[in-house]
Amino acid sequence: MKQHIAPTHNFQLLDEILAQASVNLFTLNPHKKSITSFVELGNLITKETRDSQIITTLIHTLEIIVCAQLRNFPENIFWDFDFMVSGVLRQALAEQDCAIAFLEKFAQKMVSLTELFGIQSEIRFRYVHDFIYGFEWARWVQKVPAKRAKIEPFSLTFIDYLLDKSQELTQRIHQGRSPNYNLCAEGFRNPFSFSREPKDEYLLFTHLAQQKLIPVPTWSWNAVPIWNQPFGDLREELALKLNIKSQKR
């Protein structure tokens, strides 16, 4: 007997959560001004599976991730979810009978990640950009490419690495062993030499996207992540070319 597909209005609830938060839903897609709506993503999801339990669980997973990001990164600028959703769905379907357990575990780990790096933590990062658009993932893969190149940016394996990193970073901050992570004048931590004030962050990231210097084009459902470029150095170079000011400490 064919299962019923979760109704579109469930995905609409996700769009309403973002709308009620009054955030600007900027995308890094060079051809658009706003992110792909969750209603649109819902249409893509239901083309991949008709399992109502998986769809309902995925909606709930996305709801708690979105709420966690809004709570812990209220000044976040870019809100693309396309590739994260397609990657999570793909991995869940590959788990077959364990799909629901996978989605629940993914949700729990992503919420932990946002809480450990966000404004309510010791780390106090301002944006989720480095995680969502693959800069951290690319650096991680480059260390052991033979073993890591095929591990997805939104895999539990990589998320576990980030969770471990957050604990190590928190410890170093407490011990004063990470001077690059000292609090900036605005109360956030920025390990980069250039300013990441909202207008500077917007300028730099939109130019990175235009020049195809984003490791994971998360605005694309069928994105092909790239790890084998010196994204960190290229990012620094572009910041200089754009005359982005130095970070005030």
C-alpha positions in Angstrom: 0.0 0.0 0.0 1.5 3.4 -1.0 2.2 5.7 1.8 0.9 9.3 1.8 3.4 12.1 1.1 3.8 14.7 3.9 1.7 17.7 2.8 3.5 20.8 1.4 2.3 23.0 4.3 4.7 21.1 6.7 7.5 22.5 4.7 5.8 25.9 4.7 6.2 25.9 8.5 10.0 25.9 8.1 9.7 29.0 5.8 7.4 30.6 8.4 10.0 30.1 11.2 12.6 32.0 9.2 10.1 34.7 8.2 9.1 35.2 11.9 12.8 35.6 12.8 12.9 38.6 10.5 16.3 37.6 9.0 17.5 38.5 5.5 17.5 35.2 3.7 20.6 35.9 1.6 21.9 33.2 -0.7 25.4 32.8 -2.1 23.9 31.7 -5.4 25.2 34.3 -7.8 22.0 34.1 -9.9 19.5 34.7 -7.0 18.9 37.1 -4.2 17.2 34.8 -1.7 17.5 31.2 -0.6 15.6 28.3 -2.1 12.4 28.1 0.1 11.7 25.0 2.1 8.5 24.5 0.1 10.7 24.2 -3.0 13.1 21.9 -1.2 10.1 19.8 -0.2 9.2 19.3 -3.8 12.7 18.0 -4.5 12.6 15.7 -1.4 9.3 14.1 -2.4 10.8 13.3 -5.8 13.4 11.2 -4.0 11.2 9.4 -1.5 7.5 8.8 -0.9 8.1 7.4 2.6 6.0 9.7 4.9 7.9 8.7 8.0 11.2 9.7 6.5 9.7 13.0 5.2 8.1 13.9 8.5 11.3 13.1 10.4 13.4 15.1 8.0 11.0 18.1 8.4 11.4 17.8 12.2 15.2 17.5 11.8 15.3 20.7 9.7 13.1 22.5 12.1 15.3 22.0 15.1 18.4 22.7 13.1 17.0 26.0 11.8 15.8 27.0 15.3 19.2 26.2 16.7 21.0 28.3 14.1 18.6 31.2 14.7 19.2 31.0 18.4 23.0 30.6 18.4 23.8 32.6 15.2 21.3 35.5 15.2 23.6 37.6 13.0 24.1 34.9 10.4 24.0 36.3 6.9 23.7 33.4 4.3 21.1 30.8 4.8 21.4 28.2 2.0 20.2 24.7 2.9 19.9 23.0 -0.5 22.9 20.7 -0.5 22.7 20.0 3.2 19.2 18.8 2.8 20.0 16.7 -0.3 23.1 15.2 1.4 21.2 14.3 4.6 18.4 12.8 2.6 20.8 10.8 0.5 22.6 9.4 3.5 19.4 8.6 5.3 18.0 6.7 2.3 21.3 4.7 2.1 20.7 3.6 5.7 17.4 2.0 4.6 15.8 0.6 7.8 17.9 2.8 9.9 17.0 6.0 8.1 15.0 7.5 10.9 17.7 6.8 13.5 20.2 8.5 11.2 18.1 11.6 10.8 17.6 11.8 14.6 21.3 11.4 15.2 22.1 14.0 12.6 19.7 16.5 14.2 21.2 16.0 17.6 24.7 16.4 16.4 24.0 19.5 14.3 22.2 21.2 17.3 25.2 20.4 19.5 27.5 21.8 16.9 25.6 25.1 16.7 25.5 25.4 20.5 29.2 24.7 20.9 30.3 27.3 18.3 27.6 29.9 18.7 27.1 33.1 20.7 26.1 31.2 23.9 29.3 29.3 24.0 32.9 30.2 24.9 33.9 30.1 21.2 31.3 32.8 20.1 31.5 32.6 16.3 29.3 35.0 14.5 28.3 33.0 11.5 27.8 29.4 10.4 29.3 30.1 7.0 32.6 28.2 7.4 30.7 25.0 8.4 27.9 25.2 5.9 29.9 26.2 2.9 32.7 23.7 3.5 35.8 25.7 4.4 36.4 23.6 7.5 35.6 20.4 5.6 38.1 21.3 2.8 40.9 21.9 5.4 40.1 18.6 7.1 40.1 16.6 3.8 43.4 18.2 2.8 45.2 16.7 5.8 44.5 13.1 4.8 42.9 13.2 1.3 43.4 9.5 0.6 41.1 8.7 3.5 38.8 11.7 3.6 38.1 12.9 0.0 35.0 10.7 -0.3 33.5 11.6 3.1 30.6 14.0 2.7 30.7 17.6 4.2 27.5 16.8 6.1 28.4 13.3 7.2 28.3 12.2 10.8 32.1 11.5 10.6 32.9 15.1 9.8 30.4 16.5 12.2 32.0 14.4 15.0 35.4 15.9 14.0 33.9 19.4 14.4 32.4 18.5 17.8 35.8 17.3 19.0 37.5 20.4 17.6 35.1 22.6 19.6 36.1 20.9 22.8 39.8 21.3 22.0 39.3 24.9 21.0 37.4 25.7 24.1 40.1 24.2 26.2 42.8 26.3 24.4 40.8 29.5 24.9 40.5 28.8 28.6 44.2 28.2 28.9 45.1 31.3 26.8 46.8 29.2 24.1 44.9 30.6 21.2 45.7 34.3 20.8 44.2 34.3 17.3 40.9 33.5 18.9 40.8 36.5 21.3 37.5 38.3 21.4 37.2 41.1 18.9 35.8 44.5 19.9 32.3 43.4 18.9 32.4 40.4 21.3 32.9 37.7 18.7 35.9 35.5 17.9 37.5 35.9 14.5 40.7 34.0 13.8 41.2 35.8 10.5 43.3 38.9 10.0 40.5 40.7 8.1 37.3 42.1 9.4 34.2 39.9 9.4 31.7 42.6 10.2 28.5 42.0 8.3 29.1 44.3 5.4 32.7 42.9 5.0 31.5 39.3 5.3 28.8 39.9 2.7 31.2 41.5 0.3 33.9 38.8 0.6 31.6 35.8 0.4 29.6 37.0 -2.5 32.8 37.6 -4.4 34.1 34.2 -3.4 30.9 32.6 -4.8 31.2 34.6 -8.0 34.7 33.4 -8.5 33.8 29.8 -7.6 35.9 29.8 -4.5 33.4 28.2 -2.2 34.3 24.6 -1.4 30.7 23.4 -1.0 28.1 25.3 -3.1 25.4 24.6 -0.6 22.8 26.6 -2.6 22.8 23.8 -5.2 20.9 20.6 -4.6 23.3 18.7 -6.8 26.5 20.5 -5.7 29.9 18.8 -6.2 32.1 19.7 -3.2 35.7 20.6 -4.0 38.5 20.3 -1.4 41.8 20.4 -3.4 42.2 24.2 -3.6 44.0 26.5 -1.1 40.7 28.1 -0.1 42.1 29.7 3.0 44.9 31.5 1.1 42.6 32.5 -1.7 40.1 33.9 0.8 42.9 36.0 2.4 44.1 37.2 -1.0 40.6 38.2 -2.1 40.0 40.1 1.2 43.2 42.1 0.4 42.0 42.8 -3.2 38.7 44.0 -1.9 40.4 46.3 0.6 38.6 44.8 3.5 39.9 46.4 6.7 42.0 44.6 9.3 40.1 43.0 12.3 40.1 45.2 15.4 41.2 43.3 18.5 
